[in-house]
Amino acid sequence: MKPIHSKIARITERIQSRSEASRTKYLARINAAASRAMPRTALGCANLAHTVAAAPDSDKTSLQTAQASNIAIVTSYNDMLSAHQPFERFPAVIKQAAREVGAVAQVAGGVPAMCDGITQGRAGMELSLFSRDVIAMSTAVALSHEVFDAALCLGVCDKIVPGLLIGALSFGHLPTIFVPAGPMRTASSQSEKSKVREQYAAGKISKEELLASELKCFHSAGTCTFYGTANSNQMLMEFMGLHLPGAAFVNPDSELRDALTAQAAKRVAEMTYHGKQYTPLGRVVDEKSIVNAIIGLLATGGSTNHTMHLVAIAHAAGIKITWNDFSELSIVIPTLARIYPNGKADINDFQSAGGVALVMRELLQAGLLHSDAQTVAGEGGLLRYAEEPHLQNSSLAWRAAPEASRDASIISTVEQPFARDGGLKLLEGNLGRAIVKTSSLKDEHRVVEAPALVFDSQEEVLRAFSRGELDRDFVAVVRFQGPRARGMPELHKLTPPLALLQERGFHVALVTDGRMSGASGKVPAAIHVTPECMAGGLLSLVQNGDILVVDTQRGKLEARVSMAEFSRRRAASPSLESAREGCGRELFDSFRTLAGGAEQGASFFYSGAVEDAELDTSGDPDSIPGLASANAEEDA
């Protein structure tokens, strides 16, 4: 195994230096929490009685002693979301496993879990991003009873896992393991689903045919099988060492899944004060684990949503990262996985080809991960995550990842990757800073220079498409979608028509201060533009016909408009009142008012982070545009 790559080491050291004051403050806070923690037996009699009142008699006895660890279960269960429905029966599995090692487990609380797949293009999508911070607060409420020695967080989808982790980090003195549910089994290919959607957008098939395709794809309990934000979450929990090794992509209706769930309870009991290896969450999540998470995201072509979520997660642990860190790491991290939308395979195909364990081993052997990062697996650390779980005589065991990919079209090697970079790029220019996912862009689509067509919603774009007004080269500017405007809804419904126009031979791109789906990729999309329009971003001054440049090769996002011309223009004043009423949106007014920018995590917790998260582009010559490619070649 090679030593850590020099550039990864430099970026990690830079993050550590940037974060020194805030990280020290965070560690002091969780150390103080640990020192203040008292055994349940020290509670007042009424307090303890409330704690044990509803417990079975055997658990009541254990809860009244100081020796038995009490494990909090924080669950996102509901039976509407396919990804979270399996959690219905997990608490029973966890409680029994805890009893087997002399511990107790209680469901401490539930967190909301909404589905972006259902709310796409609907009013509820404007609550989606902020639901992450609601989940974080709900997690904190669940753990606030101060009767727990550890926690298990049950979650899968888009905002749920980041929210659970942010909330759990506020109780970072508690050992915590994340417990996934696993993906539904494959029934139809993702590429076929995408083709059917484009046929419907072109008016070639009926709504009934489209629905039949969707029902075939989304058909049972478990996570959706494409590589969007939900499955990216699970990948990141492995790279951060917060899952048991190999837990991410085991199907929910399997014996192996139950064995992993039970083992999570037993393992977290070992990590408490009462166990053998006290391992608080706030120590596991450090600068190295955050860098490992970014690397995992890049190597697998994961969701662009994590350019916000990881920033917010890091901030919750006193760590400051910026988009420069993502972009600079992307230069040296190769793309090792092709999972839809960056390929034809789905997440089950990826698992069959060797899964996380194989990707992890490739990166570790090449010195592209911090192998010494602390994990919940204990002895062996991150090296344990190059192993895959299996049942041996009905008992859970781990074995080394396969020697080679079982399908080289899905998982490649560091020596012969699908791409030499990680497929994520920072764009900069007079319109601000933006993120673009390049892992599934064809070479001919990497640079688009075309007139702007300005819209204030994705519905306006769809109506223009249906009227036949978009059969041309253009850059769609969808503005006033940022955190402070509409709460940053995903613009997922734009993917089929823009992809169709691209296939017709037109040069098209998207520029927005909103989000694209976690499954975006084949159309160049400069997303998360910061500063957003509502915060004075120049994107609000762009007019129809302005020539825009989206250059994913040189990292440029520009309007061919002089600053003098921009200064003569008056900012657009969109009517957002109707977008802030109904479907609960009025309850989120204060969230929008306080929200920080996308690069600061788009969180109302850290709205002051704009000043805190310095971009420090002077700190590393590699971050200077024009020098990056030369230095990447030197580091390779």
KOLBAVEX-316035 format. One record per residue (C-alpha): x, y, z. Coordinates in pm, whole numbers, plus 50000, padded with zeros to 5 digits. Example, Ala and Ser with C-alpha at 12.3 -4.5 7.8 and 13.67 -1.06 7.14 Angstrom:
// KOLBAVEX-316035
px=51230, py=49550, pz=50780 .
px=51367, py=49894, pz=50714 .
//
This chain:
// KOLBAVEX-316035
px=50000, py=50000, pz=50000 .
px=50142, py=50337, pz=49895 .
px=50171, py=50632, pz=50137 .
px=49903, py=50897, pz=50110 .
px=49923, py=51102, pz=49788 .
px=50113, py=51427, pz=49844 .
px=49832, py=51649, pz=49719 .
px=49571, py=51477, pz=49936 .
px=49805, py=51526, pz=50233 .
px=49845, py=51898, pz=50149 .
px=49472, py=51955, pz=50114 .
px=49404, py=51771, pz=50440 .
px=49668, py=51977, pz=50621 .
px=49515, py=52294, pz=50478 .
px=49171, py=52194, pz=50607 .
px=49320, py=52115, pz=50947 .
px=49488, py=52454, pz=50961 .
px=49177, py=52636, pz=50844 .
px=48967, py=52450, pz=51101 .
px=49202, py=52462, pz=51398 .
px=49008, py=52708, pz=51611 .
px=48660, py=52574, pz=51535 .
px=48764, py=52209, pz=51563 .
px=48934, py=52272, pz=51898 .
px=48618, py=52441, pz=52022 .
px=48403, py=52149, pz=51903 .
px=48623, py=51887, pz=52068 .
px=48621, py=52083, pz=52391 .
px=48243, py=52088, pz=52378 .
px=48203, py=51713, pz=52332 .
px=48471, py=51642, pz=52591 .
px=48279, py=51858, pz=52836 .
px=47958, py=51672, pz=52748 .
px=48131, py=51340, pz=52813 .
px=48262, py=51461, pz=53149 .
px=47917, py=51583, pz=53253 .
px=47748, py=51260, pz=53151 .
px=47611, py=51072, pz=53449 .
px=47478, py=50720, pz=53485 .
px=47102, py=50679, pz=53465 .
px=47105, py=50568, pz=53827 .
px=47203, py=50925, pz=53921 .
px=46876, py=51057, pz=53777 .
px=46597, py=51162, pz=54006 .
px=46357, py=50881, pz=54080 .
px=46078, py=51035, pz=53873 .
px=46317, py=51091, pz=53580 .
px=46432, py=50730, pz=53585 .
px=46078, py=50601, pz=53625 .
px=45974, py=50787, pz=53309 .
px=46271, py=50633, pz=53127 .
px=46178, py=50274, pz=53212 .
px=45799, py=50300, pz=53229 .
px=45716, py=50146, pz=52891 .
px=46009, py=49902, pz=52876 .
px=45962, py=49524, pz=52907 .
px=46025, py=49393, pz=53257 .
px=46365, py=49245, pz=53162 .
px=46479, py=49578, pz=53018 .
px=46343, py=49766, pz=53320 .
px=46580, py=49575, pz=53543 .
px=46877, py=49648, pz=53319 .
px=46789, py=50016, pz=53285 .
px=46793, py=50055, pz=53661 .
px=47161, py=49954, pz=53676 .
px=47461, py=50164, pz=53578 .
px=47636, py=49881, pz=53395 .
px=47395, py=49814, pz=53107 .
px=47443, py=50041, pz=52805 .
px=47129, py=50204, pz=52671 .
px=47135, py=50243, pz=52293 .
px=46921, py=50514, pz=52136 .
px=46751, py=50421, pz=51810 .
px=46679, py=50727, pz=51598 .
px=46471, py=50614, pz=51303 .
px=46338, py=50765, pz=50982 .
px=46083, py=50486, pz=50941 .
px=45764, py=50547, pz=50750 .
px=45584, py=50305, pz=50523 .
px=45532, py=50543, pz=50232 .
px=45899, py=50564, pz=50137 .
px=46027, py=50242, pz=49988 .
px=46377, py=50311, pz=50122 .
px=46259, py=50353, pz=50481 .
px=45978, py=50099, pz=50502 .
px=46220, py=49817, pz=50599 .
px=46306, py=50007, pz=50918 .
px=45967, py=49905, pz=51058 .
px=46110, py=49578, pz=51187 .
px=46469, py=49689, pz=51261 .
px=46408, py=49801, pz=51622 .
px=46301, py=49449, pz=51722 .
px=46618, py=49304, pz=51566 .
px=46832, py=49568, pz=51740 .
px=46668, py=49525, pz=52080 .
px=46718, py=49149, pz=52078 .
px=47081, py=49183, pz=51971 .
px=47143, py=49441, pz=52245 .
px=47000, py=49206, pz=52510 .
px=47237, py=48933, pz=52393 .
px=47535, py=49149, pz=52496 .
px=47380, py=49282, pz=52818 .
px=47262, py=49614, pz=52675 .
px=46924, py=49776, pz=52616 .
px=46795, py=49961, pz=52310 .
px=46506, py=50209, pz=52300 .
px=46353, py=50397, pz=52008 .
px=46451, py=50746, pz=52118 .
px=46268, py=50931, pz=51843 .
px=46170, py=50952, pz=51481 .
px=46272, py=51203, pz=51217 .
px=46073, py=51312, pz=50912 .
px=46169, py=51155, pz=50582 .
px=46026, py=51306, pz=50269 .
px=46078, py=51169, pz=49920 .
px=46221, py=51392, pz=49649 .
px=46098, py=51139, pz=49396 .
px=45740, py=51219, pz=49497 .
px=45779, py=51595, pz=49540 .
px=45974, py=51656, pz=49216 .
px=45815, py=51956, pz=49044 .
px=45565, py=51999, pz=49328 .
px=45534, py=52256, pz=49606 .
px=45670, py=52013, pz=49865 .
px=46008, py=52011, pz=49693 .
px=46062, py=52362, pz=49827 .
px=46069, py=52214, pz=50178 .
px=46309, py=51937, pz=50082 .
px=46650, py=52092, pz=50144 .
px=46547, py=52251, pz=50473 .
px=46404, py=51919, pz=50589 .
px=46769, py=51823, pz=50646 .
px=46801, py=52082, pz=50921 .
px=46463, py=51981, pz=51067 .
px=46590, py=51623, pz=51079 .
px=46906, py=51741, pz=51255 .
px=46697, py=51918, pz=51519 .
px=46469, py=51615, pz=51553 .
px=46775, py=51396, pz=51611 .
px=46897, py=51632, pz=51880 .
px=46556, py=51625, pz=52048 .
px=46561, py=51245, pz=52044 .
px=46903, py=51235, pz=52213 .
px=46835, py=51519, pz=52456 .
px=46698, py=51295, pz=52734 .
px=47054, py=51220, pz=52851 .
px=46979, py=50857, pz=52929 .
px=47170, py=50705, pz=52636 .
px=47522, py=50567, pz=52610 .
px=47528, py=50527, pz=52230 .
px=47310, py=50570, pz=51924 .
px=47208, py=50389, pz=51608 .
px=47082, py=50615, pz=51329 .
px=46846, py=50449, pz=51081 .
px=46825, py=50641, pz=50756 .
px=46892, py=50622, pz=50384 .
px=46767, py=50896, pz=50155 .
px=46862, py=51239, pz=50034 .
px=46840, py=51477, pz=50332 .
px=46782, py=51213, pz=50597 .
px=47135, py=51079, pz=50646 .
px=47302, py=51423, pz=50639 .
px=47040, py=51551, pz=50884 .
px=47085, py=51253, pz=51117 .
px=47461, py=51299, pz=51111 .
px=47449, py=51675, pz=51174 .
px=47213, py=51616, pz=51467 .
px=47416, py=51329, pz=51608 .
px=47733, py=51538, pz=51591 .
px=47576, py=51777, pz=51840 .
px=47597, py=51475, pz=52073 .
px=47940, py=51385, pz=51943 .
px=48045, py=51232, pz=52275 .
px=47812, py=50939, pz=52204 .
px=47936, py=50643, pz=51999 .
px=47714, py=50622, pz=51690 .
px=47672, py=50379, pz=51401 .
px=47458, py=50438, pz=51093 .
px=47230, py=50153, pz=50991 .
px=47108, py=50141, pz=50627 .
px=46816, py=49943, pz=50486 .
px=46961, py=49852, pz=50146 .
px=46842, py=49885, pz=49786 .
px=46536, py=49724, pz=49630 .
px=46616, py=49447, pz=49386 .
px=46649, py=49525, pz=49017 .
px=46342, py=49480, pz=48798 .
px=46426, py=49695, pz=48494 .
px=46728, py=49886, pz=48372 .
px=46784, py=50250, pz=48455 .
px=46886, py=50328, pz=48098 .
px=46552, py=50194, pz=47973 .
px=46371, py=50413, pz=48226 .
px=46563, py=50719, pz=48104 .
px=46484, py=50633, pz=47740 .
px=46113, py=50602, pz=47815 .
px=46114, py=50940, pz=47994 .
px=46274, py=51105, pz=47692 .
px=46020, py=50939, pz=47460 .
px=45739, py=51079, pz=47674 .
px=45899, py=51427, pz=47671 .
px=45907, py=51402, pz=47291 .
px=45538, py=51305, pz=47282 .
px=45608, py=50961, pz=47137 .
px=45442, py=50753, pz=47410 .
px=45140, py=50791, pz=47637 .
px=45128, py=50873, pz=48008 .
px=45005, py=50519, pz=48072 .
px=45318, py=50377, pz=47906 .
px=45537, py=50611, pz=48111 .
px=45365, py=50505, pz=48434 .
px=45409, py=50138, pz=48349 .
px=45782, py=50197, pz=48307 .
px=45810, py=50386, pz=48636 .
px=45614, py=50119, pz=48827 .
px=45845, py=49852, pz=48693 .
px=46150, py=50047, pz=48806 .
px=46018, py=50144, pz=49152 .
px=45845, py=49828, pz=49264 .
px=45922, py=49721, pz=49621 .
px=46074, py=49809, pz=49957 .
px=46431, py=49937, pz=49947 .
px=46628, py=50229, pz=49810 .
px=46588, py=50333, pz=49445 .
px=46858, py=50156, pz=49247 .
px=47011, py=50448, pz=49057 .
px=47313, py=50631, pz=49196 .
px=47152, py=50949, pz=49319 .
px=47183, py=51119, pz=49656 .
px=47033, py=50831, pz=49857 .
px=47286, py=50573, pz=49744 .
px=47563, py=50834, pz=49752 .
px=47473, py=50877, pz=50122 .
px=47534, py=50510, pz=50184 .
px=47862, py=50516, pz=49995 .
px=47981, py=50811, pz=50204 .
px=47891, py=50645, pz=50533 .
px=48125, py=50363, pz=50434 .
px=48407, py=50598, pz=50335 .
px=48364, py=50788, pz=50662 .
px=48372, py=50464, pz=50859 .
px=48024, py=50513, pz=51007 .
px=47869, py=50190, pz=50874 .
px=47978, py=49841, pz=50952 .
px=48202, py=49744, pz=50657 .
px=48003, py=49654, pz=50348 .
px=47663, py=49736, pz=50497 .
px=47554, py=49988, pz=50234 .
px=47412, py=49784, pz=49946 .
px=47281, py=49460, pz=50095 .
px=46915, py=49410, pz=50001 .
px=46660, py=49460, pz=50282 .
px=46489, py=49121, pz=50246 .
px=46799, py=48913, pz=50314 .
px=46945, py=48725, pz=50610 .
px=47269, py=48913, pz=50563 .
px=47090, py=49245, pz=50612 .
px=46942, py=49126, pz=50942 .
px=47282, py=48996, pz=51055 .
px=47444, py=49334, pz=50982 .
px=47166, py=49519, pz=51166 .
px=47206, py=49296, pz=51472 .
px=47584, py=49332, pz=51465 .
px=47554, py=49713, pz=51456 .
px=47377, py=49697, pz=51793 .
px=47639, py=49465, pz=51940 .
px=47927, py=49668, pz=51803 .
px=47800, py=50004, pz=51930 .
px=47760, py=49849, pz=52277 .
px=48133, py=49772, pz=52268 .
px=48206, py=50136, pz=52185 .
px=48046, py=50289, pz=52497 .
px=48202, py=50372, pz=52833 .
px=48074, py=50034, pz=52949 .
px=48236, py=49855, pz=52654 .
px=48590, py=49777, pz=52551 .
px=48659, py=50057, pz=52301 .
px=48510, py=50397, pz=52372 .
px=48473, py=50558, pz=52028 .
px=48273, py=50883, pz=52026 .
px=48122, py=50999, pz=51697 .
px=48289, py=51340, pz=51718 .
px=48631, py=51174, pz=51707 .
px=48548, py=50947, pz=51414 .
px=48428, py=51241, pz=51206 .
px=48747, py=51443, pz=51167 .
px=48936, py=51613, pz=50886 .
px=49065, py=51283, pz=50747 .
px=48722, py=51120, pz=50738 .
px=48574, py=51427, pz=50565 .
px=48849, py=51416, pz=50300 .
px=48788, py=51041, pz=50259 .
px=48419, py=51116, pz=50206 .
px=48495, py=51369, pz=49932 .
px=48730, py=51118, pz=49768 .
px=48462, py=50847, pz=49779 .
px=48213, py=51086, pz=49620 .
px=48457, py=51172, pz=49340 .
px=48577, py=50817, pz=49272 .
px=48222, py=50690, pz=49229 .
px=48061, py=50986, pz=49049 .
px=47824, py=51057, pz=49337 .
px=47558, py=51321, pz=49387 .
px=47634, py=51691, pz=49350 .
px=47404, py=51752, pz=49649 .
px=47693, py=51647, pz=49869 .
px=47888, py=51958, pz=49774 .
px=47641, py=52118, pz=50017 .
px=47570, py=51832, pz=50259 .
px=47935, py=51751, pz=50330 .
px=48005, py=52119, pz=50397 .
px=47723, py=52128, pz=50653 .
px=47828, py=51796, pz=50808 .
px=48188, py=51913, pz=50839 .
px=48078, py=52239, pz=50995 .
px=47879, py=52047, pz=51256 .
px=48209, py=51884, pz=51362 .
px=48400, py=52212, pz=51363 .
px=48562, py=52149, pz=51024 .
px=48568, py=52400, pz=50737 .
px=48576, py=52283, pz=50377 .
px=48513, py=52472, pz=50054 .
px=48441, py=52389, pz=49692 .
px=48809, py=52446, pz=49618 .
px=48880, py=52134, pz=49823 .
px=48635, py=51929, pz=49616 .
px=48767, py=52062, pz=49287 .
px=49135, py=52018, pz=49373 .
px=49083, py=51664, pz=49501 .
px=48895, py=51586, pz=49181 .
px=49213, py=51652, pz=48983 .
px=49393, py=51354, pz=49139 .
px=49104, py=51116, pz=49214 .
px=49018, py=50886, pz=48920 .
px=48664, py=50777, pz=48839 .
px=48644, py=50407, pz=48922 .
px=48270, py=50338, pz=48899 .
px=48010, py=50363, pz=48625 .
px=47667, py=50357, pz=48786 .
px=47355, py=50514, pz=48632 .
px=47332, py=50802, pz=48542 .
px=47707, py=50784, pz=48478 .
px=47674, py=50439, pz=48323 .
px=47421, py=50167, pz=48247 .
px=47462, py=49966, pz=48570 .
px=47248, py=50014, pz=48880 .
px=47357, py=49984, pz=49242 .
px=47286, py=49609, pz=49255 .
px=47509, py=49558, pz=48952 .
px=47775, py=49764, pz=49126 .
px=47749, py=49547, pz=49437 .
px=47777, py=49231, pz=49229 .
px=48086, py=49366, pz=49052 .
px=48270, py=49405, pz=49383 .
px=48098, py=49703, pz=49541 .
px=48241, py=49944, pz=49794 .
px=48502, py=49696, pz=49916 .
px=48668, py=49675, pz=49573 .
px=48666, py=50052, pz=49514 .
px=48800, py=50107, pz=49866 .
px=49083, py=49859, pz=49813 .
px=49183, py=50019, pz=49483 .
px=49204, py=50363, pz=49643 .
px=49380, py=50242, pz=49956 .
px=49647, py=50053, pz=49762 .
px=49713, py=50362, pz=49549 .
px=49752, py=50590, pz=49852 .
px=49436, py=50782, pz=49764 .
px=49264, py=50750, pz=50104 .
px=49366, py=50816, pz=50463 .
px=49399, py=50453, pz=50574 .
px=49462, py=50559, pz=50934 .
px=49125, py=50732, pz=50976 .
px=48932, py=50610, pz=51279 .
px=48614, py=50408, pz=51209 .
px=48336, py=50231, pz=51396 .
px=48485, py=49898, pz=51283 .
px=48760, py=49925, pz=51542 .
px=49088, py=49743, pz=51491 .
px=49201, py=49758, pz=51128 .
px=49032, py=50094, pz=51069 .
px=48956, py=50182, pz=50710 .
px=49133, py=49870, pz=50584 .
px=48832, py=49675, pz=50714 .
px=48620, py=49848, pz=50450 .
px=48811, py=49667, pz=50176 .
px=48629, py=49357, pz=50298 .
px=48278, py=49239, pz=50214 .
px=48032, py=49081, pz=50459 .
px=47885, py=48733, pz=50409 .
px=47720, py=48456, pz=50608 .
px=47939, py=48165, pz=50707 .
px=47741, py=47881, pz=50866 .
px=47465, py=48135, pz=50939 .
px=47712, py=48364, pz=51119 .
px=47826, py=48707, pz=51000 .
px=48184, py=48718, pz=50870 .
px=48398, py=48930, pz=50641 .
px=48627, py=48836, pz=50354 .
px=48861, py=49029, pz=50128 .
px=48718, py=49206, pz=49824 .
px=48753, py=49011, pz=49499 .
px=49095, py=49021, pz=49338 .
px=48951, py=49191, pz=49031 .
px=48626, py=49350, pz=48923 .
px=48361, py=49097, pz=48835 .
px=48247, py=49342, pz=48567 .
px=48511, py=49580, pz=48433 .
px=48243, py=49795, pz=48268 .
px=48116, py=49889, pz=48616 .
px=48426, py=49903, pz=48840 .
px=48769, py=49980, pz=48697 .
px=49120, py=50011, pz=48841 .
px=49333, py=50309, pz=48938 .
px=49574, py=50211, pz=48659 .
px=49297, py=50205, pz=48397 .
px=49016, py=50423, pz=48532 .
px=48708, py=50536, pz=48344 .
px=48844, py=50890, pz=48378 .
px=49161, py=51036, pz=48524 .
px=48968, py=51288, pz=48733 .
px=48678, py=51266, pz=48974 .
px=48420, py=51425, pz=48747 .
px=48340, py=51728, pz=48964 .
px=48448, py=52078, pz=48872 .
px=48435, py=52420, pz=49030 .
px=48330, py=52689, pz=48782 .
px=48418, py=53053, pz=48846 .
px=48359, py=53379, pz=48667 .
px=48164, py=53701, pz=48677 .
px=47842, py=53513, pz=48759 .
px=47995, py=53365, pz=49074 .
px=48096, py=53013, pz=49172 .
px=47913, py=52697, pz=49071 .
px=47950, py=52321, pz=49070 .
px=47927, py=52104, pz=48758 .
px=47927, py=51727, pz=48736 .
px=48137, py=51616, pz=48438 .
px=48162, py=51240, pz=48492 .
px=47899, py=51158, pz=48229 .
px=47953, py=51448, pz=47988 .
px=48071, py=51365, pz=47639 .
px=48367, py=51565, pz=47512 .
px=48154, py=51758, pz=47265 .
px=47932, py=51884, pz=47548 .
px=48203, py=52004, pz=47786 .
px=48202, py=52362, pz=47655 .
px=47884, py=52550, pz=47568 .
px=47884, py=52914, pz=47456 .
px=47535, py=53026, pz=47357 .
px=47267, py=53293, pz=47413 .
px=47086, py=53292, pz=47745 .
px=46717, py=53217, pz=47777 .
px=46600, py=53334, pz=48119 .
px=46332, py=53162, pz=48325 .
px=46205, py=53197, pz=48681 .
px=46092, py=52836, pz=48721 .
px=46139, py=52494, pz=48566 .
px=45772, py=52502, pz=48468 .
px=45845, py=52798, pz=48239 .
px=46120, py=52594, pz=48071 .
px=45889, py=52297, pz=48022 .
px=45616, py=52515, pz=47870 .
px=45866, py=52673, pz=47630 .
px=45983, py=52324, pz=47532 .
px=45628, py=52205, pz=47469 .
px=45568, py=52509, pz=47245 .
px=45874, py=52417, pz=47037 .
px=46063, py=52735, pz=47133 .
px=46382, py=52560, pz=47249 .
px=46498, py=52393, pz=46929 .
px=46818, py=52596, pz=46918 .
px=47152, py=52647, pz=47090 .
px=47097, py=52816, pz=47427 .
px=47187, py=52829, pz=47793 .
px=46883, py=52800, pz=48016 .
px=46912, py=53036, pz=48313 .
px=46671, py=52928, pz=48585 .
px=46704, py=53193, pz=48852 .
px=46565, py=53266, pz=49199 .
px=46583, py=52901, pz=49298 .
px=46842, py=52941, pz=49576 .
px=46805, py=52874, pz=49949 .
px=46675, py=53223, pz=50026 .
px=46433, py=53227, pz=49732 .
px=46252, py=52897, pz=49684 .
px=46452, py=52679, pz=49921 .
px=46658, py=52527, pz=49641 .
px=46418, py=52272, pz=49487 .
px=46570, py=52015, pz=49255 .
px=46507, py=52087, pz=48888 .
px=46490, py=51720, pz=48800 .
px=46212, py=51757, pz=48543 .
px=46447, py=51952, pz=48316 .
px=46670, py=51652, pz=48254 .
px=46457, py=51471, pz=47989 .
px=46382, py=51774, pz=47766 .
px=46736, py=51914, pz=47784 .
px=46882, py=51570, pz=47712 .
px=46646, py=51534, pz=47417 .
px=46748, py=51872, pz=47275 .
px=47111, py=51774, pz=47315 .
px=47048, py=51449, pz=47126 .
px=46890, py=51654, pz=46846 .
px=47228, py=51819, pz=46799 .
px=47176, py=52146, pz=46983 .
px=47434, py=52290, pz=47222 .
px=47246, py=52335, pz=47550 .
px=47339, py=52392, pz=47912 .
px=47176, py=52491, pz=48239 .
px=47285, py=52765, pz=48480 .
px=47094, py=52799, pz=48806 .
px=47124, py=52895, pz=49170 .
px=46907, py=52592, pz=49241 .
px=46985, py=52222, pz=49253 .
px=46971, py=51956, pz=48988 .
px=46883, py=51600, pz=49078 .
px=47141, py=51388, pz=49253 .
px=47117, py=51177, pz=48937 .
px=47207, py=51458, pz=48698 .
px=47497, py=51447, pz=48460 .
px=47458, py=51408, pz=48081 .
px=47371, py=51776, pz=48016 .
px=47623, py=52038, pz=48136 .
px=47466, py=52208, pz=48436 .
px=47631, py=52484, pz=48638 .
px=47434, py=52449, pz=48959 .
px=47434, py=52594, pz=49312 .
px=47546, py=52931, pz=49168 .
px=47671, py=53139, pz=49460 .
px=47597, py=53412, pz=49548 .
px=47236, py=53331, pz=49465 .
px=47004, py=53579, pz=49300 .
px=46828, py=53671, pz=49625 .
px=47167, py=53752, pz=49781 .
px=47266, py=53994, pz=49505 .
px=47416, py=53745, pz=49261 .
px=47476, py=53878, pz=48909 .
px=47275, py=53587, pz=48770 .
px=46967, py=53798, pz=48851 .
px=47085, py=54059, pz=48597 .
px=47128, py=53821, pz=48303 .
px=46891, py=53893, pz=48014 .
px=46770, py=53694, pz=47714 .
px=47034, py=53697, pz=47444 .
px=47336, py=53755, pz=47668 .
px=47614, py=53520, pz=47561 .
px=47700, py=53280, pz=47842 .
px=48000, py=53049, pz=47863 .
px=47983, py=52721, pz=48055 .
px=48333, py=52581, pz=48016 .
px=48386, py=52264, pz=48219 .
px=48738, py=52219, pz=48082 .
px=48883, py=52550, pz=48201 .
px=48643, py=52590, pz=48493 .
px=48472, py=52907, pz=48368 .
px=48122, py=53044, pz=48415 .
px=48091, py=53380, pz=48245 .
px=47846, py=53620, pz=48090 .
px=47990, py=53816, pz=47799 .
px=47856, py=54130, pz=47961 .
px=48065, py=54416, pz=48094 .
px=48043, py=54521, pz=48456 .
px=47941, py=54865, pz=48331 .
px=47646, py=54709, pz=48150 .
px=47555, py=54501, pz=48455 .
px=47563, py=54814, pz=48671 .
px=47310, py=54982, pz=48440 .
px=47063, py=54697, pz=48477 .
px=46805, py=54676, pz=48750 .
px=46776, py=54344, pz=48929 .
px=46467, py=54143, pz=48851 .
px=46203, py=54134, pz=49124 .
px=46032, py=53797, pz=49103 .
px=45703, py=53741, pz=49280 .
px=45774, py=53473, pz=49538 .
px=45472, py=53522, pz=49760 .
px=45269, py=53247, pz=49593 .
px=45570, py=53016, pz=49624 .
px=45581, py=53072, pz=49999 .
px=45225, py=52975, pz=50076 .
px=45058, py=52637, pz=50091 .
px=45194, py=52288, pz=50145 .
px=45356, py=52407, pz=50469 .
px=45590, py=52648, pz=50293 .
px=45478, py=52940, pz=50510 .
px=45630, py=52761, pz=50811 .
px=45975, py=52783, pz=50649 .
px=45994, py=53160, pz=50595 .
px=46249, py=53209, pz=50870 .
px=46459, py=52922, pz=50735 .
px=46490, py=53097, pz=50398 .
px=46571, py=53429, pz=50561 .
px=46857, py=53279, pz=50763 .
px=46994, py=53036, pz=50504 .
px=47360, py=53052, pz=50415 .
px=47485, py=53010, pz=50061 .
px=47516, py=52678, pz=49883 .
px=47893, py=52668, pz=49934 .
px=47838, py=52720, pz=50306 .
px=47604, py=52421, pz=50320 .
px=47274, py=52602, pz=50250 .
px=47187, py=52571, pz=50617 .
px=47009, py=52809, pz=50848 .
px=47229, py=52679, pz=51131 .
px=47544, py=52817, pz=50972 .
px=47426, py=53131, pz=50796 .
px=47731, py=53312, pz=50936 .
px=47962, py=53061, pz=50775 .
px=47995, py=53284, pz=50469 .
px=48250, py=53488, pz=50659 .
px=48400, py=53184, pz=50832 .
px=48469, py=52956, pz=50535 .
px=48749, py=53151, pz=50374 .
px=48826, py=53037, pz=50022 .
px=49203, py=53078, pz=50081 .
px=49287, py=53032, pz=49716 .
px=49627, py=53180, pz=49791 .
px=49709, py=52888, pz=50019 .
px=49775, py=52636, pz=49741 .
px=49907, py=52723, pz=49395 .
px=49702, py=52432, pz=49256 .
px=49387, py=52632, pz=49325 .
px=49491, py=52907, pz=49084 .
px=49314, py=52861, pz=48749 .
px=49561, py=52763, pz=48478 .
px=49809, py=52599, pz=48714 .
px=49583, py=52313, pz=48821 .
px=49632, py=52092, pz=48517 .
px=50010, py=52135, pz=48516 .
px=50040, py=52047, pz=48884 .
px=49804, py=51754, pz=48844 .
px=50036, py=51607, pz=48583 .
px=50331, py=51656, pz=48817 .
px=50146, py=51483, pz=49105 .
px=50018, py=51191, pz=48899 .
//
